[in-house]
Amino acid sequence: MTTEAQIKITPEMIASHGITEGEYQKITKILGREPNFTELGIFSVMWSEHCSYKNSKPILKTFPTEGPNLLVRAGEENAGIVDIGGGLAICFKIESHNHPSAIEPFQGAATGVGGILRDIFTMGSRPILLMNSLRFGKLDDAATQRLFRGVVAGISHYGNCIGVPTLGGEVYFDECYEGNPLVNAMALGIMRTDEIVKGKASGVGNPVYYVGAATGRDGLGGAAFASKELTEESHEDRPAVQVGDPFMEKLLMEACLELIKTDALVGMQDMGAAGLTCSTCETAARGSTGIEIDLEKVPKRESGMIPYEIMLSESQERMLIIARKGHERKVEEIFEKWDLHAVKIGEVKEGHLMRVKNGAEIVAEIPAKALADEGPVYVREEKRPAYLEDAQKLDLASIAVPNDFTAVLKKMLDHPTLASKAWVWKQYDHMVRTDTVFYPGHDAALIRIKDTQKGIAVSTDCNSLYCYLDPFEGGKIAVAESARNVVCSGAKPLAITNCLNFGNPMKPEIFWQFHQAVNGMIASCKALGTPVTGGNVSLYNESPAAAIYPTPTVGMVGLLEDIEKRVPSFFQNEGDLVFLAGDTFEEIGGTQYLMIQHGLKKGLPPRLDLEKEGRLHKFILGMAAEGHLSSCHDLSDGGLALALAESCFDPHAPKGVVIDQLQLAVRGAVREDAVYFGESQSRALLSVKPEFKEEVLKRACENGVPLFQIGCVTGSRICIGDRIQVDVQEALSIYQSAIPRRMAR
């Protein structure tokens, strides 16, 4: 029988592993020899874009990553950590599982949730909430419905079973995602600042433990699979999709969190992308040590597994633990209690090598930093896409102003992107752990921190059409809108995590989009004081038809010091006054209205003035802290008319609204459809009790925020002048039935 050592490395084999000729030459120089088959596989996953960020790293380094409350540097650990005071910190991150979900939607989405949860508890933090950002093709398409149903089922299955609430997120439907859906999962946990666990192998002689589930052949080459375009043949890569077991992960989480409370733990690392390979070389590289493991000792659930398969397997629910020498029995007892494997497979060594043995045979011997830190880095060519020349042009004179604005609003309420996502979130357990304050459907998710008055608000956001039409402005708006959502709940934005979803970086036009979007995000992060704590880059998101729209998803996290000062998104009281904060301009380029009503994806998206945005945030936060806001809802997709309708749609007690002074909020000549459906930035819809009117107007003036009283909360109809008149229950029925009606076909 041919052994791995006897397998001949051919140019075809090298190419099939995604390694270029130049990269292979670098590998031979590092090793001082030709790699064997196992080593070739190890390099292929660690030097893939998914693990090494070889195409994106130069751009990612330009993100602002410093802040007074950040406790770990972006990219140095599995997730970001932010101090929230009182000896507490929050740990959070967002990651993609796009390619696996395109091939096997249920398991792809489920294991995406499992992976992001492990990134949180491997830091010593107990996960307390999940969020997501999902993108699919047109919902009327049967293939999209299959993907949508499978992804939502996978997310709900894993989150519900493990007992972490899924509190919301966003769902978009656009043909650009047909064949390549985006599944971005975010998790957040709470921890004590003195219990942070690093993913570092330190202390020569300390034992290395494999804990959790046994290793199988599922997930083989998943990191490399995520670093290439989807093709018509990608279904043949189904073995690259992992299989998850949330009940096993629940046990693993509890065992790891119990171990953290002891003095037996030195470091811990999730076996995520690239599995045992990534966890061993990364912990050794962070600790500037060597590491040696024996694959014969690794628990396996399939017979005949060769070293290549064991090292590259991405089987789920596994962790690598560096224990303190002399405390082995304590580690083993904890995992025995939770009925999990805890096997000593190696130890921390002097030097710098990751040495992999299979019994007496050495099957891989590679400098750890060469894998984790010293992979190839490329500065890709950039070129402004030619499509922008036409796409950014919009002749407003050729766009007819509708006669029936009520019909337009109904049409928009029926569009799956704008409609209620209750079909989705009703499948999630969003109340488990009993700390959920805002149900899904508000601008931001809000959860209380047990035994404190503190609350954490979270929003995921990105308008990919804006990014397609103007990547820089789209990147700016993605950060600003996610911050605005958090602010509208009454919470102060602290920091972001991001998931950068783009096409093939080898194409100059794609890389230009990527760089421009990041530059826009940087501008907003600096202006709003929200540094980047880390995240994920997902490139090669292309189906045979085309690349997806640039989608730099932002996960914004904010702190509410007093949970009693929270502000809901829905109107609360009959007779409350309704105010529009911010200026309205003639901006319908790139809007949902232009796409839904006129079938056009053209024009420049709205312009964002970051100084105005900052002033709006300061004003809203001040009013929220003083208890002067009954409700607050940001204006974004769908503009003012949609925001007014959504503000009426309190699921427990719908309210009506009469807007009879809208003309006061419009300065200059603005088309009527832009007034109702334009998406001008830095705007919010407020409702306040009449007795707070003068104080709110005064504070808006002090903060330099335009504020206009436009109507009041009353009745059971949505009345916007004499141009939009609809019964709240009728509008709500359209809004709530849009997705269920399509999914029932």
N, C-alpha and C positions, 0 to 999 in steps of 0.2 A: 504494500500500500504506500502511495506517495505521501510523505509528510509535508507540512507547510514549508519546512526549510528547503525541501527539494523542488518546490514550485518555482518555475522560471519566471522572472519578471520581464515582461515583454512591453514594447511601446504601446501595444493595444491595451494591455492591462493597466498601464500607467494612465492612459487617456480615459479609460473607463472609470477610474477612481477620481476623475476631475483634476488631475495634477498635470500642470503644463511641463513642457520640456525644461524650461528655466527653473521651475520649482523642483523638479526631480534632481537637477544638477546641484541645487542648494542642499537638498536632502543628503546626497552622497557626500557633499563637502562636510556637513555637520557630523555625519556618522563616520566619515573616513573610509567608507565602503558602500557597497550596494545594500539597500534595505531588503529584508526578507518580506514574505507575503503579509505577515501580521503587522510589521512595522509600516509597510506601505499603506495598509488600512488605517493605522493609527494616524499617520500624517494626513491622509485624505480627509478624515473627519475634523481633526484639529486645525487644519489649514483651510477648511471650507469657509465660505463667507459666513455661514451660520454661527461658527464658533470663533473665528479669528477676526471678523470684520475687516478683511484685508482690502476691500474696496472702499469701505466707508470710514475707516478709522481716522484718516486725516481730517475729515469733515466733523466727525463726532467730537474730536478734541477741541473744537472751537466753541462748544456749548459752555455756558456759564455753570460751573459746578461747585462754586463756593457760596456758603451762607452761614449766618451765625448759629443756626440751629441744626446744621447737618452733622451727623455723628460718624458717617463713613463716606469716603470719596466715591463718586460715581465710577463704576467699572471695576472697583477693587474687590467688591464682595457680591453676593448673590442678589441683594436688593438694597435699596436706599433706606436710611434711617434718619428720622427727624425728631429732635427733642421737642416735646410739647409741655414741658414743665411738670413740677410735682414728682420728679423722679421717673416720669413715664416717657416713652417714645413710641412713634408709629413706624412701622416697616412696610414698604409697599413697592410694587413693581408691576409692569404690564409686559406681556410677551405674546407672540403670535404662534398659532398652530394652523397656518393657512393651507399649506400643501397637504398635510395629512387629512384635513377636513374636506378637501376637495375630492380625495380618493375614497375615504371612509368617514362620512360626516359624523356619525355617532361617536365612534372611538376617537376620531381626530379631535373633536371638541372636548370630549370627556377627559382625555389625557392632557389636553391643554390646560384644563382646570387643575388636574392633579399636579402637573409640573409647576404651575405658578404658586400653588399652595406650598409645595416643598421648598421653593425659593424663599418663602416667608418663614416657615418654622425652622429651616436650617440655620437661620440667623438668631434663633432663640425667641422668636415672636409667635404668639398664638394668633392664627388667622381669625379675624372677626367679620370680614365681609369680602364678597366677590362682586366684580363688575365686568362688563364686557362691551366690546364694540364689534358689531357684526355687519358684513356687507355681502349682498347677494345680487344676482341678476334680476330681471323683471319677474315679479311674483306671479304673473299670469302664465309663466312658463312651467311646464310639469317638472323639468329637471331642477329648476330653482326651488320649487316646492319640496322636492325630495331632499335637497341639501338643507333647506331651511328647517324642515321638520326634524331631520336627523341631528343637526347641530344643536338646536334648542333642546332636544331630548337628551343629547349627550351632556350638555351643560347642567341641565336640571338633575339628571341621574347622579352625576358625580357630586355636585354641590349639596344636593338634598341628602344623599346617603352619608356624607362625611359630617354633615351638621354645621355648615358654614352658610349664612344667608347670602343669596344673590340679590342685590338691591337695585339693579338697573343697569343702565348703559345707553347704547344707541343702536338702531338698526336702520340701514339704508338699502334701497333697492335701485340698481341701475344696471343697464346692459353691459357696462364696462367690466362688471364683476362676473359675468357669465363664464363659467368654466374655471374661474379662479376666485372663489369666495374668500373673504377675509374673516378670520376668527381670532380676535385679540382678547385675551383674558387678563384681568387685573385682580390682584388680591392685596389686602391690607391687614396688618396684624398689630397687636398691642404688646408692649414689653416694658420691662424695667431697664433703665439706662445702664445699670450695673450687671446686666445679664446678657449682653451682646456676645454672640458666638461668631468667631471668625472661621472662614474656610481655609485654615492654614495648618500645614504639617510641620510642627516644630518639636524639638526635643528628641535628639538622636536616641534611638532605642525604644521610643514610645510605640506601642502596638497599634496596628491599623486594622480596624474591624469593618467587615461587610455586614450590614444589618438590613432587615426587611425581607422582601419577597425574593424568591429564587430567580435565577437568570434563565431566560428562554431565548428563542430566536426572533421574537417580535421586535420590531423597531430597528432591525439591522440597517445601518447606513442612513438613519433618519436625518442626521445633520447634513450629509452630502445630498440627500434627496431634496432637502429644503433649500439647497443652493443651486438649483437649476430650474429652468422653465418647465411648466407642465406641458405635455404633449398629448397627442391622441393615444400614445402607448403608455401613459403614466399609470393607467389602471394595473399594469403589470408590476408596479412598484408597491402593490398592496402590502407585502410583508414589511415594508418600511413603516407602516402605521402601527403604533404601539397599542397594546390592550391594557385597559386600566381596571383596577379593583379598588373602589373607594373605601370599602370596609377594611381592606388591608392598610390603606393609607391612614385611616382613622387610628388604627392601632399603632402604626409607625409614628404618627404625629404625637400621640400621647406618650409613647415610650421615649421619644427624643426630648420632649419638653420635660419629662420627669428626669432624664439624665442631666439636663442642663442645671437642675437644682443641686446636683452633687458636685464633688470636687474631682470627678473621674474624667471629665471631658476637657480635651485640649482644642480640638477643631472638628468641624462637621461640614460635609459637602454633599449636596444632592447629586445623584447619578441621573442627570437629565440628558441633554443632547450629548451624544458620544459616550454616554454611560460610564463604565468603569475607566475608560481611557481618560475622559475629561476630569473626572473627580480625582484621580491619582496624580496626574501631571499638574493640575491647577493647584492642588493643596501643597505639593512639593515646591512649585514655583513661588507661591506666596510666602512659604516658609524659608526659602533659599536653602532647601535641604534636598537630600535624595530620598527615594522611597522604593521599597521592594515588596512585591506581592507574589503569591503563588496561586495560579489559577486552578490547581487541583483542589484547593480548599474552598473555592467559590461554590455556594449552593446552586445547583442547576436543576431545572425541571424537565430538561430534555436530554436524552442520551446522545453520546457521540459528538458533543459540541467541541469544536476545535478552538484553539486560542484566538484566532481571528474573530470568530463569532462571539466568544465570551467578552472580548475587549470592546467590540463595536455594538453589542446588543444594547437596545434602549428600553429593555423591560422596565416597567414602572415600579413605584413604591420601594425604591432601594436608596440607601444612604451609605456614605463612607464616613467612618468616625475615627478620629485620632484620639486615643485614650491615653491617660496618664499611666505610665509604667507602675505596676504594683496595684492598680485598681481594676485589673481585668475582671475579677469575679463580680465586682459591683456592676459593671457594664452588662455582663452576661446575665446576672440575676434580673435586672430590669427588663431586658428583652425576653427572657424566659417567661416572666410574669405576663407579658403581653403576647405570648405565643408567637414570637418572631425569631427568625434566624439572627444570631450574633456570633459571627465566626471570625477569629483572628486569621487574617490572610497575609499579613506581612508586618513590616515595621518601618519607622522613619530611620533613614541611614545618613551617614556623613556623605559629603560630596554633592552632586547635582544631577545624578542620573535617576530616571525612572526605569527600574529593572523589573521585567515581567518574567516569571518563571512558570513552567508547567511541570511540577515535580522537580527533578534534577536539571531539566533542560531550560536554558535561557532562551526565551522566544522573542524578547524585545529588550533593547537597551538603548535608551534615547535620553539626551539632556532634557530635563523637564521644562526648563525655560524656553528651549527651542520650540517646543510644542505649544506652550501656553502664552508666551510673550513675544517670541521672535519669529513669527511666521511672516510670510511676504506681505508687504504693504504697497499698494498701487495708488498712483495719482492718475485718475482716469481722465480721458478727454471729455470736454464739455462743449455742447453746441446748443444754442437756442433753437427750439423746435420750429420748423417751418409752419406748422399748423397754426401757430399763434397769430401769424400775420392776418389770417382771415377770421379766426375764432374770436379775437379781441375786438373786432369791428362790430358795431351794432347801430343800425340806422333807426333811431326811435320813431322817426316819421313814418316808417314802414310798418310799425307795430300798432295795430288798431286797439284803441281803448274799448273794452267791452261795454255793452249796454246794460248787462245784467250782472252786477257784482255779487248779488246773493248766490247766483248759480256758480260763479267762479269760486266763492268760498266753499260751497258744498263740494265742488269738484276737488278742491285741494284737501278738504277734510277726508275725502275718500281715497286719496293717494296713499299707498302703503308706507312710504317714507315719512309722511306727515301724520298719519293716522295713529290712533291709540295702539300701543304695543302690549296691551293687556293679554292678548293671546299668548305672547311670549312669557311675560313675567308671572302670569298665573300658574305656569308650570314650575316656577321656582319657589322654593321655600324661602320667603324673604322675612319671616318672623322668628326663625329658630334662634336661640340664645336670648330672645326677648329684649334685645337692645335697639331694635329698629325704631327710629322716630318718624322718618318720612317713608311712606310706601313708595314703590316705583311709580313714576309719573310726575314727580316734582322736578324742578330744574337740576337739583343735585340730590344724591343719596345722603341721608343723615343718620348717624348711629351714635348712641351715647356710650361713654366709657364708664363701665361699672364702677360704683362707689365713688364717683366724682360728679361734678357739674359739667364736665367737658363733653363736647360733641365733635365728631369728625364728619366733615362734608366731603363728598367725592363726586367728580364729574368726569366722564369721558366724552371727547368731542373732536370732530374734524369735518369740515365741509370739503369734500374731495373735488367737487365741481369748481369751487373757488380755486383750489390748488391746480387744477387742470388749466384753468384760464389765466391764472397768475400765481405761480408757485410761491413767490415771496410774500405776496399779500395773503394768500391762503394759509401759509405757515404762521404769519402774524395772527390772523384771526382765529386759528385753531387754539392757540394758547389763550388769547384774550377772551374768547367765548367760554372756554372751559373755566377760566377764572371768574368770569361774570356769573356763570351758573352757581358757583360756590358762594360768591358774594351775595347773590339774591336770596340765598338761604340764611344769610346773616353771619357767615363764617369768613374769616380772613384767609386768603390763599397763602400757602406756605411754600410749596414746591411742586414740581411735576415729574412724572415718569412718562416716557413716550415709546411708541411702537411705530417705526418708520417703514411703511409699506410702499414699495415702489417696484418698477419693472426691472429689466435686465441692465445692470450698471455698465456693462460693456458697450452699450449703445450711448453715444455722446449726448443725445437728446434726453435720455432718461437720467443720466448723471447730472445734467444741468438742472433738471427738475428737482432732483434730490438736494443739490447744493443750495439752490435758491430757496426751497422750502425751509431747510435748516436755518439759513440766514434770517428768514422771516421769523421763525420761532425764537431765535436768539434775541432779536430786537424786542419782542414782547416779553421774554423772560427777564431781560435786563430792566426794561421799563417798569414792569409790575413786581419785581423783586421775588421772582419764583424760580430759583435755580433748578437745574436738572439733576435728579438723583440717580439716573440710570434708565435702563429700558432694553429695547431690542430693535434690531434692524432686520427687516424681512424684505429681501430683494428677489429678483427673478419671478415676480408675480405677473406672469403672462400666460394667457391661454393661446391656443393656435390662432385665435382671431386677432388679439392685440394685447398690449399691456393694460393693466388697470390704471385708473386715474391715480395720480400721486395722493397717498392717504397717510399723512403723518398724524396718527392718532395720539391725542394728549390725554393723560390721566392727571387731573389736577386734584390736589388734596388741600383742605382748609381746616382751620381750627375755630371752633365756637367755644369760647371760655365758659359761657353760661347757656346751657341747653334750653333754658326757659326763654331766651331771647331769639329763638329760631323764628324764621319767617317762611310761611308756606307759599306755594306758587299760586294757589287758588283764592279767588275772592271769598271773604269770610262773613261779612256783615251787610245786611240790607241797609242802604243809606250811606255806605262808605263812599268817599270821593275817589275818583279815578284820575291819576296823573300819568302823563307821558314824560319821562325824563330823556333828554337828548334831542338832537336835531334830526329832522327828516329831510333827506335829499332825493333828487331824482335819480335813484339808483335801482335799476331793475336788471342790469347785466348779471348773468350767472345766478339768477334767483330761481327758486322753485316755481314761482308764478310764471316766469318766462318759459320754463321748460314744460310745465304741466298744461298751461293754457295755450301757449303758442308753439310748443314743440321745438323750442330753440335752446341750444346750449352755447350761448354766445355772449360777447360783451365783456367788459372789465367787471370783475366783482366789486362790491362796495369797498370804499377806501376806509382804512382804520387809522384814526388819529390816536396814538398811544397816550398822549397827554390828556386828551378828553376822556379816554377810557379810565385812566388812573383817577381823575377827578370824580367820575361817576362812582367808582368803587368806594372811594373815601366817603362820599355823601351817603350812599346806601348803608355802609357799615355803621356810620354814625347814627343814622336814623334807626337802624335795627337795634343797636345797643341801648338806645333810649326808649325802645318799645313803641315807636311811633308808626310802624308799618304793620298794617293788617295782612298784606300780601305783597309779593314782589316777583315779577316774572320777566325774564330777559326777552328781548326781541331778536329773533334770528330767522331760521327757515320759515318762510311764509309771511313774515312781516307782521304789521300791527293787527290786521284782521284775524290772523290765525292766533296770535298771542291773546287777543281779547276772548276769542272763543275758548281757547284752552283754559284761560283763567276762570271761565264760567263752569268748567267741567269738574268741579269737586265731586269725586265719586260718592261721597256721603250726602252732600247737600248742594246740588247744582244751583247756580245763581244766574240771574239775568243782568244785563248791563245796557245802559242807555248812554251813547256817546253823542252829545249835541253841541260840543264846542271844539270839534277837531280842527276847525279852520285856524284856531289860535296857535296850533302847534306846527303849522306849515309856513315857512318863511319863503317868500318869493314864488315864482311860477314852478310848481311841481305837478307833473301829470297825476291825474286822479288814481290811476292804477298803482303808481309808485307810492302814493300816500297810504293805500290800503295794504299793498303786498310787497312794496320795496323792502329791502333788507339792510338799510343804513345801519351802521354799527354804533356801538356805545349808547344803546337805548335800553330802557327798562320800563315796564308797566307797574305802577304802584297803586295800591289802594290804602287809604288812611281814613280814620274817623274824622268827622268834621271839626272836632275841637283841636285837632293837630294841624289843621290846614296852614295857619299862619307860620307856625314854627317850621314846618316842612319847607314852605316857600322861602323862608328866611335862610335856612341852612343850605338849600340848593343855591341860592344867590351867593352865599359866603364861599361855597366850594366851586363856583363858576360853572354850575351845571344848569343848562336850560331845563325848566320844569313848567309843564302846562297842564292846568286842570281841564280835562276834556269830557268828563261825564260823571256818572255815579252808578253804584251797584244797586239795581232795583228790578223788580218784575221777574218775568220768566222768559224773556226774549232777548236776543242779541240784536240791538238796534244801533247801527253806526250811521248817524244822520238819516237821510231818507233813501240811502243807496244800498244798505245791507240790512235786511229785516228777516230774521229767522227765529223760530221757536227753539229754545235751548235744548229741549228734549229731542227735537227732530235733528238738530245739528249733532248732538251727542250720539244719537243712534247711528248716524252716518259714520262718525268718527270711530265708534266702537266696533262696527260691523265690517269695516273695510278689509281687514286681514282675515278674520274668520270666514267671511263669505268666499274669499278666493281660495282659502285652504280647504274648504268643504267641497270644492269642485272635483 
